[in-house]
Amino acid sequence: MSQNMRTKKLPSEFQMMKIRKKFIRILIIRSMHSLNQKNVSAKGGSASGGKKILLVTRPLSPPWDEASKNFAYYLAKNVDGFQFTLLVNKIIKGLPENIQQERIYTSSNFGFLQKLYLLRYLRRYLRRFDIAHFVFTPTKLSSALIKKFALNNKVGTLQTIATLREDLFSDEEIKKLIFGNLAVTYSDYAKNKLEKLGLKNTKRIYPGIDLGHYSSAPKNIKLINDLGISGNDFVIVYPGEYTRLGATDDIAKSLPQIFKSIPNAKFIFACRIKGTGDIQKKKEIKNKLQDKGLLSKITFIDTFSDMPKLYNLSDVVIFPAKDMKGKFDVPLVVVEAMACEKPVIISDLPVLKEFANSHNSVTIKSGDVKQLIEATSDLYKNKSKREEIGKNARKYAEENFDIKKVAEEYKKIYESL
């Protein structure tokens, strides 16, 4: 190389950040000009009377197996006196007259392109509403873009925050995530955290579920046959995740001893596949259990649209989480199982202890495989204990997680904004 040629300097990290921001801005502007108007105009039933409320969510569409969209869907159906607009990728049939639908999404996967569609819609149409209710966990980028491009001072804003990502964000960064007139948290833990950061306009409301939908019922015979389970089997269900929660390796370690102490036990991994990490972990777990000759006692379910049937098929539900990073403070799978009168074995993480106690569940030390084995075996041997815990769990769900009671709390907020 000639000595006269000058070495070209690479852009600094700060310059790269500016380039990325400029690129995102260009994408947003292009999407706002180029997206076809027909993606925005599809609607459901007609609405009349009351404040106009936009539920800002990921694409709302079946199956109802994701906590944030489930909550938004049931909330809209249970709050009366207001006009709701849901953001969907497919029109949902059978909704009440006070709920409209805007078909702004093209996929149920809430990826980058779908987020641009959402931002485009907010920028164009937010001013039509009295209240914008944001129902998703905020990120630095989403909060920054919403504050810059979408907010309108004439529109009341409410954020329902299922968890604070303390593993990702500093205290100062968490403060910048909050842009609503009011922030509603799922737990006292998160509410207290925000208040310590100086954010006083906060309120804790537990997430609600439909207690008519999630209730005790006999084991479904068709499901028993479809899964190859006997009516006399003792069924244990883990409705968690393969990679997040950090529970699958502990569960795999516990299963040989559980099957030894409970000869008629069957285990179900009811875990959605969310990425390549889940695919790899599932394969790893299956290989381990196959090497031990246990696969005949285990069923793997990736997606199941009728969760109450699965809960009611179980005798025990386990949730031995070691890490709640990225998960809701109140995991709805636990609450749903409680509502179905199932005894839940749950770990003693601080955020879980807020709603799980010795009367409505069985608490074990996080990461303690021996305690998991012992707790499962104990519930197997004590039917009356299972039933008592299940009844207490149902009562607790009725007192704290009834969507009708939760809807009344949000109704008061909507009226005040």
Contacts in CASP RR format, 6 or more apart in sequence:
PFRMAT RR
TARGET T0000
AUTHOR 0000-0000-0000
METHOD contacts of the structure
MODEL  1
MSQNMRTKKLPSEFQMMKIRKKFIRILIIRSMHSLNQKNVSAKGGSASGG
KKILLVTRPLSPPWDEASKNFAYYLAKNVDGFQFTLLVNKIIKGLPENIQ
QERIYTSSNFGFLQKLYLLRYLRRYLRRFDIAHFVFTPTKLSSALIKKFA
LNNKVGTLQTIATLREDLFSDEEIKKLIFGNLAVTYSDYAKNKLEKLGLK
NTKRIYPGIDLGHYSSAPKNIKLINDLGISGNDFVIVYPGEYTRLGATDD
IAKSLPQIFKSIPNAKFIFACRIKGTGDIQKKKEIKNKLQDKGLLSKITF
IDTFSDMPKLYNLSDVVIFPAKDMKGKFDVPLVVVEAMACEKPVIISDLP
VLKEFANSHNSVTIKSGDVKQLIEATSDLYKNKSKREEIGKNARKYAEEN
FDIKKVAEEYKKIYESL
11 19 0 8 1.000
24 141 0 8 1.000
24 145 0 8 1.000
27 116 0 8 1.000
28 116 0 8 1.000
28 119 0 8 1.000
28 120 0 8 1.000
28 145 0 8 1.000
28 149 0 8 1.000
31 113 0 8 1.000
31 116 0 8 1.000
31 117 0 8 1.000
31 119 0 8 1.000
31 120 0 8 1.000
32 120 0 8 1.000
32 123 0 8 1.000
32 124 0 8 1.000
35 117 0 8 1.000
35 120 0 8 1.000
39 103 0 8 1.000
39 104 0 8 1.000
39 105 0 8 1.000
39 106 0 8 1.000
39 117 0 8 1.000
40 102 0 8 1.000
40 103 0 8 1.000
40 104 0 8 1.000
40 121 0 8 1.000
40 124 0 8 1.000
40 125 0 8 1.000
41 102 0 8 1.000
41 103 0 8 1.000
42 91 0 8 1.000
42 101 0 8 1.000
42 102 0 8 1.000
42 103 0 8 1.000
43 100 0 8 1.000
43 101 0 8 1.000
43 102 0 8 1.000
43 103 0 8 1.000
44 91 0 8 1.000
44 95 0 8 1.000
44 99 0 8 1.000
44 100 0 8 1.000
44 101 0 8 1.000
45 95 0 8 1.000
45 97 0 8 1.000
45 99 0 8 1.000
45 100 0 8 1.000
45 101 0 8 1.000
46 97 0 8 1.000
46 100 0 8 1.000
47 83 0 8 1.000
47 84 0 8 1.000
47 97 0 8 1.000
47 98 0 8 1.000
47 99 0 8 1.000
47 100 0 8 1.000
48 83 0 8 1.000
48 97 0 8 1.000
48 98 0 8 1.000
49 81 0 8 1.000
49 83 0 8 1.000
49 98 0 8 1.000
50 81 0 8 1.000
50 82 0 8 1.000
50 83 0 8 1.000
51 82 0 8 1.000
51 83 0 8 1.000
51 130 0 8 1.000
51 131 0 8 1.000
51 414 0 8 1.000
51 415 0 8 1.000
52 82 0 8 1.000
52 83 0 8 1.000
52 85 0 8 1.000
52 128 0 8 1.000
52 129 0 8 1.000
52 130 0 8 1.000
52 131 0 8 1.000
53 82 0 8 1.000
53 83 0 8 1.000
53 84 0 8 1.000
53 85 0 8 1.000
53 129 0 8 1.000
53 130 0 8 1.000
53 131 0 8 1.000
53 132 0 8 1.000
53 133 0 8 1.000
53 414 0 8 1.000
54 84 0 8 1.000
54 85 0 8 1.000
54 87 0 8 1.000
54 126 0 8 1.000
54 129 0 8 1.000
54 131 0 8 1.000
54 132 0 8 1.000
54 133 0 8 1.000
55 72 0 8 1.000
55 75 0 8 1.000
55 76 0 8 1.000
55 84 0 8 1.000
55 85 0 8 1.000
55 86 0 8 1.000
55 87 0 8 1.000
55 133 0 8 1.000
55 135 0 8 1.000
56 87 0 8 1.000
56 118 0 8 1.000
56 122 0 8 1.000
56 132 0 8 1.000
56 133 0 8 1.000
56 134 0 8 1.000
56 135 0 8 1.000
56 136 0 8 1.000
57 68 0 8 1.000
57 69 0 8 1.000
57 72 0 8 1.000
57 86 0 8 1.000
57 87 0 8 1.000
57 135 0 8 1.000
57 136 0 8 1.000
58 66 0 8 1.000
58 68 0 8 1.000
58 69 0 8 1.000
58 110 0 8 1.000
58 114 0 8 1.000
58 136 0 8 1.000
59 69 0 8 1.000
59 87 0 8 1.000
59 88 0 8 1.000
59 89 0 8 1.000
59 105 0 8 1.000
59 107 0 8 1.000
59 108 0 8 1.000
59 109 0 8 1.000
59 110 0 8 1.000
59 114 0 8 1.000
60 69 0 8 1.000
60 72 0 8 1.000
60 73 0 8 1.000
60 86 0 8 1.000
60 87 0 8 1.000
60 88 0 8 1.000
60 92 0 8 1.000
61 69 0 8 1.000
61 88 0 8 1.000
61 89 0 8 1.000
61 90 0 8 1.000
61 92 0 8 1.000
61 108 0 8 1.000
62 92 0 8 1.000
62 305 0 8 1.000
63 303 0 8 1.000
63 304 0 8 1.000
63 305 0 8 1.000
64 70 0 8 1.000
64 73 0 8 1.000
64 305 0 8 1.000
65 272 0 8 1.000
65 303 0 8 1.000
65 304 0 8 1.000
65 305 0 8 1.000
65 307 0 8 1.000
67 162 0 8 1.000
67 207 0 8 1.000
67 328 0 8 1.000
67 331 0 8 1.000
67 332 0 8 1.000
67 333 0 8 1.000
68 135 0 8 1.000
68 136 0 8 1.000
68 137 0 8 1.000
68 162 0 8 1.000
68 328 0 8 1.000
70 209 0 8 1.000
70 332 0 8 1.000
71 135 0 8 1.000
71 160 0 8 1.000
71 207 0 8 1.000
71 208 0 8 1.000
71 332 0 8 1.000
72 86 0 8 1.000
72 135 0 8 1.000
73 86 0 8 1.000
73 92 0 8 1.000
74 208 0 8 1.000
74 209 0 8 1.000
74 210 0 8 1.000
74 403 0 8 1.000
75 135 0 8 1.000
75 208 0 8 1.000
75 403 0 8 1.000
75 406 0 8 1.000
75 407 0 8 1.000
75 410 0 8 1.000
76 84 0 8 1.000
76 86 0 8 1.000
76 95 0 8 1.000
76 99 0 8 1.000
77 95 0 8 1.000
77 96 0 8 1.000
77 99 0 8 1.000
78 210 0 8 1.000
78 403 0 8 1.000
78 404 0 8 1.000
78 406 0 8 1.000
78 407 0 8 1.000
79 407 0 8 1.000
79 410 0 8 1.000
79 411 0 8 1.000
79 414 0 8 1.000
80 98 0 8 1.000
80 411 0 8 1.000
81 98 0 8 1.000
81 411 0 8 1.000
82 98 0 8 1.000
82 411 0 8 1.000
82 414 0 8 1.000
83 98 0 8 1.000
83 99 0 8 1.000
83 100 0 8 1.000
84 98 0 8 1.000
84 99 0 8 1.000
84 100 0 8 1.000
85 99 0 8 1.000
85 100 0 8 1.000
85 101 0 8 1.000
85 102 0 8 1.000
85 129 0 8 1.000
86 92 0 8 1.000
86 95 0 8 1.000
86 99 0 8 1.000
86 100 0 8 1.000
86 101 0 8 1.000
86 102 0 8 1.000
87 101 0 8 1.000
87 102 0 8 1.000
87 104 0 8 1.000
87 105 0 8 1.000
87 118 0 8 1.000
87 121 0 8 1.000
88 101 0 8 1.000
88 102 0 8 1.000
88 103 0 8 1.000
88 104 0 8 1.000
88 105 0 8 1.000
89 103 0 8 1.000
89 105 0 8 1.000
89 106 0 8 1.000
89 107 0 8 1.000
89 108 0 8 1.000
89 114 0 8 1.000
90 103 0 8 1.000
90 108 0 8 1.000
91 101 0 8 1.000
91 103 0 8 1.000
92 101 0 8 1.000
95 101 0 8 1.000
102 121 0 8 1.000
102 125 0 8 1.000
104 117 0 8 1.000
104 118 0 8 1.000
104 120 0 8 1.000
104 121 0 8 1.000
105 114 0 8 1.000
105 117 0 8 1.000
105 118 0 8 1.000
106 113 0 8 1.000
106 114 0 8 1.000
106 117 0 8 1.000
107 113 0 8 1.000
107 114 0 8 1.000
115 142 0 8 1.000
119 145 0 8 1.000
119 146 0 8 1.000
119 149 0 8 1.000
119 150 0 8 1.000
122 132 0 8 1.000
122 146 0 8 1.000
122 149 0 8 1.000
122 150 0 8 1.000
123 149 0 8 1.000
123 150 0 8 1.000
126 132 0 8 1.000
126 150 0 8 1.000
126 151 0 8 1.000
126 152 0 8 1.000
126 155 0 8 1.000
127 152 0 8 1.000
127 154 0 8 1.000
127 155 0 8 1.000
129 155 0 8 1.000
130 155 0 8 1.000
130 156 0 8 1.000
130 417 0 8 1.000
131 155 0 8 1.000
131 156 0 8 1.000
131 157 0 8 1.000
131 158 0 8 1.000
131 414 0 8 1.000
131 417 0 8 1.000
132 155 0 8 1.000
132 156 0 8 1.000
132 157 0 8 1.000
132 158 0 8 1.000
133 158 0 8 1.000
133 160 0 8 1.000
134 146 0 8 1.000
134 157 0 8 1.000
134 158 0 8 1.000
134 159 0 8 1.000
134 160 0 8 1.000
134 180 0 8 1.000
135 160 0 8 1.000
136 142 0 8 1.000
136 162 0 8 1.000
137 161 0 8 1.000
137 162 0 8 1.000
137 163 0 8 1.000
137 165 0 8 1.000
137 326 0 8 1.000
138 159 0 8 1.000
138 161 0 8 1.000
138 177 0 8 1.000
138 178 0 8 1.000
138 179 0 8 1.000
139 165 0 8 1.000
139 177 0 8 1.000
140 169 0 8 1.000
140 173 0 8 1.000
140 176 0 8 1.000
140 177 0 8 1.000
143 176 0 8 1.000
143 177 0 8 1.000
143 178 0 8 1.000
143 179 0 8 1.000
144 176 0 8 1.000
146 179 0 8 1.000
147 179 0 8 1.000
151 157 0 8 1.000
151 179 0 8 1.000
156 180 0 8 1.000
156 181 0 8 1.000
156 417 0 8 1.000
157 179 0 8 1.000
157 180 0 8 1.000
157 181 0 8 1.000
157 182 0 8 1.000
157 417 0 8 1.000
158 180 0 8 1.000
158 181 0 8 1.000
158 182 0 8 1.000
158 184 0 8 1.000
158 413 0 8 1.000
158 414 0 8 1.000
158 417 0 8 1.000
159 178 0 8 1.000
159 179 0 8 1.000
159 180 0 8 1.000
159 182 0 8 1.000
159 183 0 8 1.000
159 184 0 8 1.000
160 184 0 8 1.000
160 186 0 8 1.000
160 205 0 8 1.000
161 178 0 8 1.000
161 183 0 8 1.000
161 184 0 8 1.000
161 185 0 8 1.000
161 186 0 8 1.000
161 190 0 8 1.000
162 186 0 8 1.000
162 207 0 8 1.000
162 328 0 8 1.000
162 329 0 8 1.000
162 330 0 8 1.000
163 186 0 8 1.000
163 190 0 8 1.000
163 324 0 8 1.000
163 326 0 8 1.000
163 327 0 8 1.000
163 328 0 8 1.000
163 329 0 8 1.000
164 174 0 8 1.000
164 185 0 8 1.000
164 190 0 8 1.000
164 193 0 8 1.000
164 194 0 8 1.000
165 174 0 8 1.000
165 325 0 8 1.000
165 326 0 8 1.000
166 174 0 8 1.000
166 193 0 8 1.000
167 325 0 8 1.000
167 326 0 8 1.000
169 177 0 8 1.000
171 197 0 8 1.000
174 193 0 8 1.000
174 194 0 8 1.000
174 197 0 8 1.000
175 197 0 8 1.000
175 198 0 8 1.000
175 199 0 8 1.000
178 194 0 8 1.000
178 199 0 8 1.000
181 201 0 8 1.000
181 417 0 8 1.000
182 201 0 8 1.000
182 202 0 8 1.000
182 203 0 8 1.000
182 413 0 8 1.000
182 417 0 8 1.000
183 194 0 8 1.000
183 199 0 8 1.000
183 201 0 8 1.000
183 202 0 8 1.000
183 203 0 8 1.000
184 202 0 8 1.000
184 203 0 8 1.000
184 204 0 8 1.000
184 205 0 8 1.000
184 410 0 8 1.000
184 413 0 8 1.000
185 191 0 8 1.000
185 194 0 8 1.000
185 202 0 8 1.000
185 203 0 8 1.000
185 204 0 8 1.000
185 205 0 8 1.000
185 329 0 8 1.000
186 204 0 8 1.000
186 205 0 8 1.000
186 206 0 8 1.000
186 207 0 8 1.000
186 328 0 8 1.000
186 329 0 8 1.000
186 330 0 8 1.000
187 204 0 8 1.000
187 206 0 8 1.000
187 329 0 8 1.000
187 330 0 8 1.000
187 351 0 8 1.000
187 354 0 8 1.000
188 204 0 8 1.000
188 354 0 8 1.000
189 329 0 8 1.000
189 350 0 8 1.000
189 351 0 8 1.000
189 354 0 8 1.000
190 204 0 8 1.000
190 329 0 8 1.000
191 202 0 8 1.000
191 203 0 8 1.000
191 204 0 8 1.000
194 202 0 8 1.000
195 202 0 8 1.000
203 413 0 8 1.000
205 406 0 8 1.000
205 409 0 8 1.000
205 410 0 8 1.000
206 330 0 8 1.000
206 355 0 8 1.000
206 400 0 8 1.000
206 401 0 8 1.000
206 406 0 8 1.000
207 328 0 8 1.000
207 330 0 8 1.000
207 332 0 8 1.000
207 335 0 8 1.000
207 401 0 8 1.000
207 406 0 8 1.000
208 335 0 8 1.000
208 401 0 8 1.000
208 402 0 8 1.000
208 403 0 8 1.000
208 405 0 8 1.000
208 406 0 8 1.000
209 332 0 8 1.000
209 335 0 8 1.000
209 336 0 8 1.000
209 339 0 8 1.000
209 397 0 8 1.000
209 401 0 8 1.000
209 402 0 8 1.000
209 403 0 8 1.000
210 403 0 8 1.000
211 339 0 8 1.000
211 397 0 8 1.000
211 398 0 8 1.000
211 401 0 8 1.000
211 402 0 8 1.000
211 403 0 8 1.000
211 404 0 8 1.000
213 308 0 8 1.000
214 307 0 8 1.000
214 308 0 8 1.000
214 311 0 8 1.000
214 336 0 8 1.000
214 339 0 8 1.000
214 340 0 8 1.000
214 397 0 8 1.000
215 308 0 8 1.000
215 339 0 8 1.000
215 340 0 8 1.000
215 341 0 8 1.000
215 394 0 8 1.000
216 312 0 8 1.000
216 340 0 8 1.000
216 341 0 8 1.000
216 394 0 8 1.000
217 308 0 8 1.000
217 309 0 8 1.000
217 312 0 8 1.000
217 340 0 8 1.000
218 312 0 8 1.000
219 231 0 8 1.000
219 312 0 8 1.000
219 313 0 8 1.000
220 309 0 8 1.000
220 312 0 8 1.000
220 313 0 8 1.000
223 309 0 8 1.000
223 310 0 8 1.000
223 313 0 8 1.000
224 230 0 8 1.000
224 231 0 8 1.000
224 313 0 8 1.000
227 268 0 8 1.000
227 299 0 8 1.000
227 313 0 8 1.000
228 299 0 8 1.000
229 235 0 8 1.000
229 266 0 8 1.000
229 299 0 8 1.000
229 313 0 8 1.000
230 264 0 8 1.000
230 266 0 8 1.000
232 264 0 8 1.000
233 264 0 8 1.000
233 265 0 8 1.000
233 266 0 8 1.000
234 262 0 8 1.000
234 264 0 8 1.000
234 265 0 8 1.000
234 266 0 8 1.000
234 315 0 8 1.000
234 316 0 8 1.000
234 380 0 8 1.000
235 265 0 8 1.000
235 266 0 8 1.000
235 267 0 8 1.000
235 268 0 8 1.000
235 313 0 8 1.000
235 314 0 8 1.000
235 315 0 8 1.000
235 316 0 8 1.000
236 258 0 8 1.000
236 265 0 8 1.000
236 266 0 8 1.000
236 267 0 8 1.000
236 268 0 8 1.000
236 314 0 8 1.000
236 315 0 8 1.000
236 316 0 8 1.000
236 317 0 8 1.000
236 318 0 8 1.000
236 376 0 8 1.000
237 267 0 8 1.000
237 268 0 8 1.000
237 270 0 8 1.000
237 310 0 8 1.000
237 311 0 8 1.000
237 313 0 8 1.000
237 314 0 8 1.000
237 316 0 8 1.000
237 317 0 8 1.000
237 318 0 8 1.000
237 337 0 8 1.000
238 247 0 8 1.000
238 251 0 8 1.000
238 267 0 8 1.000
238 268 0 8 1.000
238 269 0 8 1.000
238 270 0 8 1.000
238 271 0 8 1.000
238 317 0 8 1.000
238 318 0 8 1.000
238 319 0 8 1.000
239 270 0 8 1.000
239 271 0 8 1.000
239 307 0 8 1.000
239 310 0 8 1.000
239 311 0 8 1.000
239 317 0 8 1.000
239 319 0 8 1.000
239 333 0 8 1.000
239 337 0 8 1.000
240 247 0 8 1.000
240 270 0 8 1.000
240 271 0 8 1.000
240 319 0 8 1.000
240 331 0 8 1.000
240 333 0 8 1.000
241 271 0 8 1.000
241 272 0 8 1.000
241 274 0 8 1.000
241 278 0 8 1.000
241 327 0 8 1.000
242 248 0 8 1.000
242 269 0 8 1.000
242 271 0 8 1.000
242 273 0 8 1.000
242 277 0 8 1.000
242 278 0 8 1.000
242 281 0 8 1.000
242 282 0 8 1.000
242 285 0 8 1.000
243 274 0 8 1.000
243 277 0 8 1.000
243 278 0 8 1.000
243 281 0 8 1.000
244 323 0 8 1.000
244 325 0 8 1.000
244 326 0 8 1.000
244 327 0 8 1.000
245 321 0 8 1.000
245 322 0 8 1.000
245 323 0 8 1.000
245 324 0 8 1.000
245 327 0 8 1.000
246 321 0 8 1.000
246 322 0 8 1.000
246 323 0 8 1.000
247 319 0 8 1.000
247 320 0 8 1.000
247 321 0 8 1.000
247 322 0 8 1.000
248 269 0 8 1.000
248 271 0 8 1.000
248 281 0 8 1.000
248 285 0 8 1.000
249 285 0 8 1.000
250 320 0 8 1.000
250 322 0 8 1.000
250 367 0 8 1.000
250 369 0 8 1.000
250 372 0 8 1.000
251 269 0 8 1.000
251 318 0 8 1.000
251 320 0 8 1.000
251 372 0 8 1.000
252 285 0 8 1.000
252 288 0 8 1.000
252 289 0 8 1.000
253 369 0 8 1.000
254 369 0 8 1.000
254 372 0 8 1.000
254 373 0 8 1.000
254 376 0 8 1.000
255 267 0 8 1.000
255 289 0 8 1.000
255 292 0 8 1.000
255 294 0 8 1.000
255 297 0 8 1.000
255 298 0 8 1.000
256 292 0 8 1.000
256 294 0 8 1.000
257 373 0 8 1.000
258 265 0 8 1.000
258 267 0 8 1.000
258 373 0 8 1.000
258 376 0 8 1.000
258 377 0 8 1.000
259 265 0 8 1.000
259 267 0 8 1.000
259 294 0 8 1.000
259 297 0 8 1.000
261 373 0 8 1.000
261 377 0 8 1.000
261 380 0 8 1.000
262 376 0 8 1.000
262 377 0 8 1.000
262 380 0 8 1.000
265 297 0 8 1.000
265 380 0 8 1.000
266 297 0 8 1.000
266 298 0 8 1.000
266 299 0 8 1.000
267 297 0 8 1.000
267 298 0 8 1.000
267 299 0 8 1.000
268 298 0 8 1.000
268 299 0 8 1.000
268 300 0 8 1.000
268 301 0 8 1.000
268 310 0 8 1.000
268 313 0 8 1.000
268 314 0 8 1.000
269 282 0 8 1.000
269 285 0 8 1.000
269 298 0 8 1.000
269 299 0 8 1.000
269 300 0 8 1.000
269 301 0 8 1.000
270 301 0 8 1.000
270 304 0 8 1.000
270 310 0 8 1.000
271 278 0 8 1.000
271 282 0 8 1.000
271 300 0 8 1.000
271 301 0 8 1.000
271 302 0 8 1.000
272 278 0 8 1.000
272 302 0 8 1.000
272 303 0 8 1.000
273 279 0 8 1.000
273 282 0 8 1.000
273 302 0 8 1.000
273 303 0 8 1.000
282 300 0 8 1.000
286 295 0 8 1.000
286 300 0 8 1.000
289 295 0 8 1.000
289 298 0 8 1.000
301 310 0 8 1.000
304 310 0 8 1.000
307 333 0 8 1.000
307 336 0 8 1.000
308 336 0 8 1.000
308 340 0 8 1.000
311 317 0 8 1.000
311 336 0 8 1.000
311 337 0 8 1.000
311 340 0 8 1.000
311 342 0 8 1.000
312 340 0 8 1.000
312 342 0 8 1.000
314 337 0 8 1.000
314 342 0 8 1.000
315 342 0 8 1.000
315 379 0 8 1.000
315 380 0 8 1.000
315 386 0 8 1.000
316 342 0 8 1.000
316 343 0 8 1.000
316 344 0 8 1.000
316 345 0 8 1.000
316 376 0 8 1.000
316 379 0 8 1.000
316 380 0 8 1.000
316 386 0 8 1.000
317 333 0 8 1.000
317 334 0 8 1.000
317 337 0 8 1.000
317 342 0 8 1.000
317 343 0 8 1.000
317 344 0 8 1.000
317 345 0 8 1.000
318 344 0 8 1.000
318 345 0 8 1.000
318 346 0 8 1.000
318 372 0 8 1.000
318 376 0 8 1.000
319 331 0 8 1.000
319 333 0 8 1.000
319 334 0 8 1.000
319 344 0 8 1.000
319 345 0 8 1.000
319 346 0 8 1.000
319 347 0 8 1.000
319 352 0 8 1.000
320 345 0 8 1.000
320 346 0 8 1.000
320 347 0 8 1.000
320 364 0 8 1.000
320 366 0 8 1.000
320 367 0 8 1.000
320 372 0 8 1.000
321 327 0 8 1.000
321 331 0 8 1.000
321 346 0 8 1.000
321 347 0 8 1.000
321 349 0 8 1.000
321 352 0 8 1.000
321 366 0 8 1.000
322 347 0 8 1.000
322 349 0 8 1.000
322 366 0 8 1.000
322 367 0 8 1.000
324 331 0 8 1.000
324 349 0 8 1.000
324 351 0 8 1.000
324 352 0 8 1.000
329 351 0 8 1.000
329 354 0 8 1.000
330 354 0 8 1.000
330 355 0 8 1.000
331 352 0 8 1.000
334 344 0 8 1.000
334 346 0 8 1.000
334 352 0 8 1.000
334 356 0 8 1.000
334 361 0 8 1.000
335 355 0 8 1.000
335 397 0 8 1.000
335 401 0 8 1.000
337 344 0 8 1.000
337 393 0 8 1.000
338 344 0 8 1.000
338 360 0 8 1.000
338 361 0 8 1.000
338 390 0 8 1.000
338 393 0 8 1.000
338 394 0 8 1.000
338 396 0 8 1.000
338 397 0 8 1.000
338 401 0 8 1.000
339 393 0 8 1.000
339 394 0 8 1.000
339 397 0 8 1.000
339 398 0 8 1.000
339 401 0 8 1.000
340 394 0 8 1.000
341 387 0 8 1.000
341 390 0 8 1.000
341 391 0 8 1.000
341 393 0 8 1.000
341 394 0 8 1.000
342 390 0 8 1.000
342 393 0 8 1.000
343 361 0 8 1.000
343 362 0 8 1.000
343 379 0 8 1.000
343 385 0 8 1.000
343 386 0 8 1.000
343 389 0 8 1.000
343 390 0 8 1.000
343 393 0 8 1.000
344 356 0 8 1.000
344 361 0 8 1.000
344 362 0 8 1.000
344 393 0 8 1.000
345 361 0 8 1.000
345 362 0 8 1.000
345 364 0 8 1.000
345 372 0 8 1.000
345 375 0 8 1.000
345 376 0 8 1.000
345 379 0 8 1.000
346 352 0 8 1.000
346 356 0 8 1.000
346 361 0 8 1.000
346 362 0 8 1.000
346 363 0 8 1.000
346 364 0 8 1.000
347 363 0 8 1.000
347 364 0 8 1.000
347 365 0 8 1.000
347 366 0 8 1.000
347 367 0 8 1.000
348 363 0 8 1.000
348 364 0 8 1.000
348 365 0 8 1.000
348 366 0 8 1.000
349 366 0 8 1.000
353 363 0 8 1.000
355 396 0 8 1.000
355 400 0 8 1.000
356 363 0 8 1.000
357 363 0 8 1.000
359 389 0 8 1.000
359 392 0 8 1.000
359 396 0 8 1.000
360 389 0 8 1.000
360 390 0 8 1.000
360 392 0 8 1.000
360 393 0 8 1.000
360 395 0 8 1.000
360 396 0 8 1.000
361 389 0 8 1.000
361 393 0 8 1.000
362 375 0 8 1.000
362 378 0 8 1.000
362 379 0 8 1.000
362 389 0 8 1.000
364 371 0 8 1.000
364 372 0 8 1.000
364 375 0 8 1.000
365 371 0 8 1.000
378 385 0 8 1.000
379 385 0 8 1.000
379 386 0 8 1.000
379 389 0 8 1.000
END
